[in-house]
Amino acid sequence: EFINTYARHPHYEAPTGDQLNAKSWQTEAPLRMLLNNLHAEVAEDPEQLIVYGGTGQAARNPEALLKIIEKLLELDDDHSLLVQSGKPVGMVRTHPEAPRVLIANSNLVPHWANWEHFEKLKSDGLMMYGQMTAGSWIYIGSQGILQGTYETFVACGEKHFNGDLKHKLLVTGGLGGMGGAQPLAATMAGATFLGVDVDPERIQKRIDTRYIDKMTYDYEEAKKWVLEAKNNGEAVSIGLVGDIGNVLEKLLHDNVIPEILTDQTSAHDPIHGYVPHDLSLKEAKALRQSNATLYKEKSLKSMARHVGFMLEMMKRGSKTFDYGNNLREFAYQGGEKNAFDFKGFVPEYIRPLFCEGKGPFRWAALSGDPEDIYVTDKALIEAFPENKHMIHWLEEAKEKIAFQGLPCRICWLGMGEREKAGLIFNELVKSGKVKAPIVIGRDHLDCGSVASPYRETEGMKDGSDAVSDWPLLNLMSNTAGGATWVSFHHGGGVGMGYSQHAGMVVLVDGTDRAERCIRRVLHNDPAMGVFRHVDAGYEEAIKTGTDFSLII
Ligand code: NAD
């Protein structure tokens, strides 16, 4: 019945409630999360099946999507579905504790791993770009990135401003799927915020979801608002429509130097993402179609100019960092030879957390009932009374975050904590304290799941930045451990040729089977981060490894 209704009227919204459409929760869960990824409140462009991050898709095309849904509805506990770059290509014989879906997205043999080759394959209908959590069906809207961004801004405040961002101005570009988390993260951390995006619709979306406070098309008005708010120590967020490079140029001219400067435009994709400063949105769209080579040239030059202004801001005192979009590399290619003078956010602020196996643990309530998330929030607050930082986050999140699609939560947890949380959630499902099963997953941006030399593995202590054996081992561990679906992608975050990464989602349905899978997967997954950083020689990781008997 579900498939008939869906085929007549494709609607991207996860089914909710405690009744199954598929044969078991093991397949109902990926079905709901796939459709949730495309929910109008979650996805940036559901019509194109684009979830976030430039062109990150959930499925290759509408036919492939329909077929995935059909197969998920058919699948039993002794088979697993294979998905190749967003298209279902076969079923293999497995067993009840194996992953139900095995996903590989956007992978290319290294010599061919560039946007040009990928685009050719894409236009021939042979591939799609999976980003990180788009093609692996665990994107949860802007909240997903919100806590990571909040952690980063707080860590930046602690490192440079004695832990206090009041009276501090943070400026950035890009308010899209991921970048849209910046305004709320900044104000939660106490700063005054100015975000610039060339596309007014993107800013409007952040207003609708309460991630940003005010919006204007007028530079002078935005400047007046932020300077007033900064002087009064108000944590207010302003969205300004415009090109980020042009706005930085004006701010420099007016000697408005933010304390913190970063960027989350979709710079990882110089053709379908970044908009050159001398084109309107409409002109950009047309030029992409008519002359992609010229577009790329303009885009690289524009990024070089943009980074040039960032370097000048840095010289004048802004704490400046790259926020994982590969802006420096493309600016370098566009002619800014000093582009790498500022560092990425991981070596600056996040790596110490990775050494403790900490990363973006997230979960979604398949019931669709927000109350289920509040029950899990409460359970975590009771289970980790010593973790004041996490408790502050959960309380703020409950108050300030509007859910998008299925209710969900993110909260960075480390070695030991993830397994403990997973087992608590399993008890909540078993005892009926939540109304339906939960899924637990994470971003591919995690401690032991990604090789990305301009982002997660930039500047590794032993020089092993580009070694991608680690995400492959992560994939294998999570497959062997019994995650409910696993994925291996290429090019997430920083684009084709620059990263390889693995994902996992595990079902929490209150069964003994789930308990066994949780004990394995939620132990092994953060342990991979500890192994990776122990091997690279980080003291903090060696300490965590010793505490959890992980050193061999
Ligand atoms: P997105 O495509 O949804 O949004 C990008 C936004 O940038 C769009 O709204 C677009 O209008 C805007 N933009 C493009 N060129 C511009 C310009 N010249 N001036 C002003 N605005 C411009 O992408 P997203 O999901 O928000 O991701 C942003 C970037 O961050 C991507 O490169 C992504 O790979 C990267 N990323 C970072 C992290 C992280 O943890 N730091 C995680 C995931 C993705």
Residues whose N, C-alpha, C, O or C-beta is under 5 A from the ligand:
A	BS01	NAD	E44 Y52 G53 G54 G173 G174 L175 G176 G177 M178 G179 G180 V196 D197 V198 D199 R202 G242 D243 I244 Q264 T265 S266 A267 H268 G273 Y274 V275 Y323 G324 N325 G493 V494
